[in-house]
């Protein structure tokens, strides 16, 4: 999945803005940062799974005991 946004960078930027904000704006920005962070984590996990599955196809089978 290609996106022009870097979710990790967006999460960090939202947290920096939240640190400077107050009240409802602060809470909204924290929730936004958490959403970006979750997206970044999901993309990393998806990427790791795709690498793992391609490596599993190349690796030799494990002999049964």
Secondary structure, 3 states (H helix, E strand, C coil): CCCCCCHHHHHHHHHHHHHHCCHHHHHHHHHHHHHHHHHHHHHHHHHHHHHHHHHHHHCCCCCCC
